[in-house]
Amino acid sequence: MRIIGGRFGGRRIKVIESQGLRPATGRVREALFSMLAARGALAPGARVLDLFAGAGSVGIEALSRGASQALFVEKHPAVARVLRENLRGLGLAPDEAKVVEADVARALPRLAGQTFDLVAIDPPYGLGLLPPTLAGLVANGLLAPGGVIVAEIEAGADLPDTAVPDTLECLTDRLYGQTRIILWTPILPASPSTPEPSTP
């Protein structure tokens, strides 16, 4: 797999065959990062959380394009090992890129106290893992104010409004072939209105 843009643009990363592993194609990643750039969602120095990381293509692409840190969560040992090799091969230091080898549902509570500007979720198809992952992100306060969550799911997946926390606002929902990309951001609390001065 080839990294598309930024300082690592043109470099290749290794991908291994594994059940449920579905690296984002170049076309989908290009579309995704165009969406993020249009919204200013990947500012220099951004902190990234890549869940169900697999090959780490989204987190690595974000680091290539100016993010300062990325945390990758991947539970399959063989996949996590190759991901670590890819990060070392790119010369990324541990304080820039770290792999947590754990199930996402168990990892999220352990990350409480940290916040991320971009959270990427690419769960295995057909297991209904997106709603509980969104709920875990919100419950543990992991999304920075003004941050963005991006999910890549199958085009035909059923995602009712009730499956998404009401503290998140959908920015866009698009189809790219068999992939559906959805972006959310936190709904900021309304600022208190200034009371009208009373007339004598």
C-alpha positions in Angstrom: 0.0 0.0 0.0 1.3 3.5 -0.9 1.0 6.6 1.2 -0.6 9.3 -0.8 0.4 12.8 0.5 2.7 14.7 2.8 6.2 13.9 4.0 5.9 10.2 3.4 4.0 10.5 0.1 5.0 7.7 -2.3 6.4 5.4 0.5 4.9 2.0 0.8 3.7 0.2 3.9 3.2 -3.6 4.4 -0.3 -5.1 4.7 -0.9 -8.7 5.7 -4.0 -10.9 5.0 -6.2 -11.1 8.1 -9.9 -11.8 8.7 -11.8 -8.5 8.8 -8.8 -6.5 7.7 -9.8 -4.1 5.0 -7.3 -1.4 4.3 -8.8 1.8 2.9 -8.1 2.1 -0.8 -6.1 5.0 -2.2 -9.3 6.5 -3.7 -11.2 6.4 -0.4 -8.2 7.8 1.6 -7.8 10.6 -0.9 -11.5 11.4 -0.6 -11.4 11.2 3.1 -8.4 13.6 3.5 -9.9 16.0 1.0 -13.0 16.2 3.3 -10.9 16.7 6.3 -8.8 19.4 4.6 -11.9 21.3 3.5 -13.1 21.5 7.1 -9.7 22.3 8.6 -9.9 19.1 10.6 -6.3 18.1 10.3 -4.3 21.1 11.6 -0.6 20.8 12.1 0.1 19.3 15.5 -3.2 17.3 15.6 -3.5 14.3 17.8 -5.0 11.2 16.1 -6.6 8.1 17.4 -6.9 5.2 14.8 -9.3 2.5 16.1 -9.5 -1.0 14.5 -6.2 0.3 13.0 -5.3 -2.7 10.8 -2.5 -1.5 8.5 -2.8 2.0 10.1 -3.3 3.6 6.7 -5.5 6.5 8.1 -3.3 7.3 11.1 -0.1 7.1 9.0 -1.5 9.3 6.3 -2.5 11.8 9.0 1.1 11.8 10.4 2.4 12.3 6.9 0.2 15.3 6.5 1.2 17.1 9.6 -0.4 15.4 12.7 2.0 15.3 15.6 0.9 12.1 17.3 -1.1 9.0 16.4 -2.3 6.2 18.7 -3.2 3.0 16.9 -5.5 0.4 18.6 -5.4 -3.0 17.0 -6.2 -6.3 18.8 -4.8 -8.9 16.4 -1.1 -9.6 17.4 0.1 -10.4 13.9 -1.5 -7.3 12.4 -0.2 -5.1 15.3 3.3 -6.5 14.8 3.4 -5.5 11.1 1.9 -2.1 12.0 4.8 -1.5 14.4 7.3 -2.5 11.7 5.7 0.0 9.3 6.0 2.8 11.9 9.7 1.9 12.6 10.4 1.8 8.8 9.1 5.3 8.4 11.4 6.5 11.2 8.5 7.4 13.6 9.5 7.7 17.2 7.4 6.2 20.0 6.3 9.6 21.1 4.9 10.2 17.6 3.3 6.9 16.9 2.3 4.1 19.4 0.4 0.9 18.9 -1.9 -0.4 21.7 -2.6 -4.1 21.2 -6.1 -4.4 22.7 -9.8 -4.7 21.9 -11.2 -1.3 21.2 -14.0 -1.5 23.8 -11.5 -2.3 26.5 -9.0 0.3 25.3 -11.3 3.3 25.3 -11.8 3.6 29.1 -8.0 3.3 29.6 -7.5 6.3 27.4 -9.8 8.5 29.5 -8.1 11.8 30.3 -6.7 12.2 26.8 -8.3 14.0 23.9 -7.8 13.6 20.2 -8.5 16.0 17.3 -9.2 13.2 14.8 -10.6 9.8 15.6 -10.7 7.2 12.8 -13.0 4.2 13.1 -12.8 1.4 10.6 -14.5 -1.6 12.2 -14.8 -5.0 10.7 -18.0 -5.2 8.5 -21.1 -6.8 9.8 -20.4 -6.9 13.5 -22.3 -3.7 14.6 -19.2 -2.2 16.3 -19.7 1.4 15.3 -22.5 2.4 17.7 -20.8 1.1 20.9 -17.5 2.7 19.7 -19.1 6.1 19.3 -20.7 5.7 22.7 -17.4 4.8 24.3 -15.6 7.8 22.7 -18.3 10.2 24.1 -18.6 8.5 27.5 -14.8 8.7 28.0 -14.5 12.3 26.7 -11.9 11.4 24.1 -12.8 13.8 21.4 -11.3 17.3 21.6 -13.7 20.3 21.3 -14.0 20.9 17.5 -12.5 17.5 16.8 -13.7 15.2 14.1 -14.7 11.5 14.1 -14.5 9.7 10.8 -16.0 6.3 10.2 -15.6 4.0 7.3 -18.3 1.4 7.1 -20.0 -0.8 4.5 -22.3 1.1 2.1 -25.4 -0.9 3.1 -24.9 -0.7 6.9 -28.0 0.3 8.8 -27.1 3.2 11.2 -30.3 4.7 12.7 -30.1 8.1 14.3 -30.6 6.5 17.7 -27.3 4.6 17.2 -25.3 7.9 17.3 -24.9 9.9 20.5 -27.0 13.1 20.5 -23.9 15.1 21.4 -22.5 14.5 17.9 -23.4 16.4 14.8 -23.1 14.8 11.4 -20.9 16.8 9.0 -21.1 14.6 6.0 -22.3 11.1 4.9 -21.1 9.9 1.5 -20.7 6.7 -0.5 -17.6 5.7 -2.4 -18.3 2.4 -4.1 -18.8 -0.2 -1.3 -17.6 2.2 1.4 -19.6 4.8 3.3 -17.7 7.6 5.0 -19.4 9.6 7.8 -17.9 12.6 9.7 -19.1 13.9 13.1 -18.1 16.7 15.4 -19.2 17.5 18.9 -22.1 19.8 19.3 -20.8 22.7 21.3 -23.0 23.9 24.2 -24.8 27.1 23.4 -23.3 30.2 25.1 -25.7 31.8 27.6 -27.6 34.7 26.1 -27.1 38.2 27.6 -30.3 39.3 29.3 -32.0 42.4 27.9 -31.6 45.4 30.2 -34.7 46.2 32.0 -36.5 49.5 31.2 -37.2 51.8 34.1 
